[in-house]
Amino acid sequence: MDQLDTAAACLQVPVPPAIFETPLGLHYLHARGTHALAAGSPEAALADFQLCGQLMQRWRLDFSGLVPWRTESARALLRMGRRQQARKLVRDELARLRPVHVRYRAAALRVLAATEEGQERIPHLRSAVRLLRQCGDRMELAHNLADLGHAYEQAGDRRQARAATRSARALAEECGIPTLWPSALSTRDGATGGRAGAAVVVQGLTDTESRMATLAAQGHTNREIAEKLFLTVSAIEQRMTRIYRKLDVNSRSELAGRLRFDRPGTTVLDPLTRGTDPPGGRPSGPRPR
């Protein structure tokens, strides 16, 4: 729901080290890794997901229906530009999932689609949408439909793109999702002058801030950004101030210079970006050894 600061505050609450000797620790690592990924720290996220996998293998509990650490690791790898590794990992996940794991299969298919190019993404996303409608996960369905709409648009099928995008927006409004955007994982252009709207993932910024920064750098006004991200203009102004402070810039022209659009859909590493931890810093609770 884009309430990353609130989530970070939860993660600051110390937990006993003994929790990491039980399956409860797996869910904690999964949650912490998910937060780190959303907050723009894919390396920290990958560390938590992989540790989760190591513990599951050690305990002989490596069941994809327990914690989908392979799918989540693949998400993090995609953010780091390691597409081939992500594809191999998520295909392994799909081979392990049982038919009853409908939601996890849909999540894996969405990640697999992000590793593909062009029209090859559409069948995976359509399958994911069908599964999500079956299990009733409306929030995830909204994001998948947004990805599907973007894939159709890239393929030149504007009619299907409009239909999927309209459905995504309607679901987003019903669920109260504050931002709805085609996944940064599934875009391979835009950041280098292709289709406008593809977000660059900026280290040190949250996903939403990365999207705002990309749009601002491309010349969009605060009002235009607000319309695209389903936020108020005042919310955009406040977050843009925060982005400027994080990246140590004072104008949109400086912001455009800071966002080096080297490779679309990957983390932008800038020597002047201060810190790589999520908002509030990396949770200081005990870490398993």
Secondary structure, 3 states (H helix, E strand, C coil): CCCHHHHHHHHCCCCCHHHHHCHHHHHHHHHHHHHHHHCCCHHHHHHHHHHHHHHHHHCCCCCCCCCCHHHHHHHHHHHCCCHHHHHHHHHHHHHHCCCCCHHHHHHHHHHHHHHCCHHHHHHHHHHHHHHHHHHCCHHHHHHHHHHHHHHHHHCCCHHHHHHHHHHHHHHHHHHCCCCCCCCHHHCCCCCCCCCCCCCCEECCCCHHHHHHHHHHHCCCCHHHHHHHHCCCHHHHHHHHHHHHHHHCCCCHHHHHHHCCCCCCCCEECCCCCCCCCCCCCCCCCCCCC
